[in-house]
Amino acid sequence: MTRIYTFDDASYTYTENQGMLYRLVNEDVGSKQIGILFVELKPHVSYPGLHYHKNRESVYMVLEGTATLLLEGKEHRIKPRHVIFISPGATHGIINTGDTGLKMVEVYSPLDPDFIKVEQ
C-alpha cells in the first residue's frame, strides 16, 4: 500500500515532560519491515532511557539541537548533521543536554519492539 500523508496524519505520542514522537512509518501505514520516527525532545530530558534491542538496527539523524548520546558505556556529543548507526545489542540512550529542543529522525528495522531496558 503506497501512501502520501503529512506528519499530522501520522500517529503520535505527546508527553508533557519529554516532547513529541511521530510514528511516520510503521504497520499503521502498511510497512512490513521498516519504521521511521520523528522525535522532538524538550531541553534537558532523556529519550527513551538506556536500553538495547536484540534484533533491531537503528539510524539516528540529528536535524536540530545538541544532545549526549550514551552508546556502549561512552558519552558522545551529537549535533545537526550527525548520523548514528546502532547495531543490535548496542546499549544506547539520548539526553538532550542543550537549552533548545532536539529534532531527529530514527529509522529502524525490523518493526518488532524488542526494547530491553537497562538498569543504571
PLY file of the C-alpha trace (Angstrom):
ply
format ascii 1.0
element vertex 120
property float x
property float y
property float z
element edge 119
property int vertex1
property int vertex2
end_header
0.00 0.00 0.00
1.63 3.22 -1.16
0.62 6.42 0.63
1.31 10.14 0.75
0.45 11.90 4.00
1.60 14.58 6.43
3.01 14.44 9.95
-0.46 15.47 11.14
-1.89 12.23 9.71
0.65 10.00 11.49
0.10 8.52 14.91
1.97 10.33 17.64
2.60 10.49 21.35
2.90 13.75 23.27
4.47 13.64 26.70
4.44 16.96 28.53
7.80 16.25 30.16
9.52 14.88 27.02
8.00 16.23 23.81
6.56 14.71 20.60
7.14 11.35 18.97
5.62 10.95 15.48
5.35 7.41 14.11
5.73 8.30 10.45
6.22 4.81 9.03
5.09 1.59 10.71
2.47 -1.13 10.44
-0.29 1.53 10.51
0.66 2.69 7.01
1.39 -0.78 5.66
5.11 -1.11 6.35
6.26 -4.66 6.91
9.98 -4.14 7.57
10.99 -0.58 8.46
9.89 2.09 10.88
10.56 5.83 10.90
10.09 8.13 13.88
10.37 11.90 14.07
11.41 12.88 17.59
11.12 16.37 19.12
12.65 16.40 22.60
12.34 19.23 25.05
15.54 20.61 26.62
17.19 18.58 29.39
15.23 15.33 29.03
16.28 11.78 28.18
14.83 9.52 25.49
13.76 6.76 25.96
16.16 5.69 28.70
19.16 3.38 28.47
18.18 0.26 26.50
19.10 -2.12 23.69
17.40 -4.25 21.05
18.24 -7.90 20.34
17.47 -7.75 16.62
16.85 -4.13 15.63
19.20 -1.89 13.66
18.59 1.84 14.09
19.85 5.00 12.46
19.54 8.40 14.16
19.82 11.56 12.06
20.08 14.77 14.10
18.38 17.77 12.46
18.36 20.44 15.21
19.80 20.87 18.69
22.54 19.11 20.61
22.45 16.08 22.88
24.54 13.48 24.62
24.31 10.01 23.14
25.07 7.23 25.59
26.42 4.40 23.44
28.03 1.26 24.81
29.08 2.97 28.06
30.56 6.08 26.40
29.18 9.60 26.03
29.19 11.29 22.61
28.11 14.84 21.86
25.78 14.81 18.87
24.56 17.76 16.83
22.90 18.54 13.48
24.11 16.51 10.50
25.35 13.68 12.73
24.23 10.22 11.66
24.45 7.38 14.18
24.15 3.69 13.27
23.20 1.46 16.20
23.66 -2.27 15.77
21.63 -4.95 17.54
22.71 -5.45 21.15
24.31 -2.00 21.50
23.21 -0.25 24.70
22.08 3.32 23.95
20.01 6.31 25.03
19.89 10.07 24.44
19.91 13.02 26.84
19.02 16.40 25.35
21.72 18.42 27.07
21.04 21.53 25.03
18.97 24.55 26.02
16.82 24.18 22.91
14.72 21.35 21.58
16.29 18.39 19.81
14.83 17.22 16.50
15.92 13.94 14.97
14.74 11.15 12.70
15.08 7.50 13.68
14.89 4.78 11.02
14.79 1.19 12.25
14.26 -2.40 11.19
12.73 -4.82 11.93
9.49 -3.41 13.28
9.16 -5.74 16.27
9.54 -3.76 19.51
12.28 -5.79 21.21
13.02 -2.98 23.69
15.12 -4.16 26.65
15.58 -1.57 29.41
19.00 -1.40 31.10
19.16 -0.58 34.78
21.59 2.23 35.58
0 1
1 2
2 3
3 4
4 5
5 6
6 7
7 8
8 9
9 10
10 11
11 12
12 13
13 14
14 15
15 16
16 17
17 18
18 19
19 20
20 21
21 22
22 23
23 24
24 25
25 26
26 27
27 28
28 29
29 30
30 31
31 32
32 33
33 34
34 35
35 36
36 37
37 38
38 39
39 40
40 41
41 42
42 43
43 44
44 45
45 46
46 47
47 48
48 49
49 50
50 51
51 52
52 53
53 54
54 55
55 56
56 57
57 58
58 59
59 60
60 61
61 62
62 63
63 64
64 65
65 66
66 67
67 68
68 69
69 70
70 71
71 72
72 73
73 74
74 75
75 76
76 77
77 78
78 79
79 80
80 81
81 82
82 83
83 84
84 85
85 86
86 87
87 88
88 89
89 90
90 91
91 92
92 93
93 94
94 95
95 96
96 97
97 98
98 99
99 100
100 101
101 102
102 103
103 104
104 105
105 106
106 107
107 108
108 109
109 110
110 111
111 112
112 113
113 114
114 115
115 116
116 117
117 118
118 119
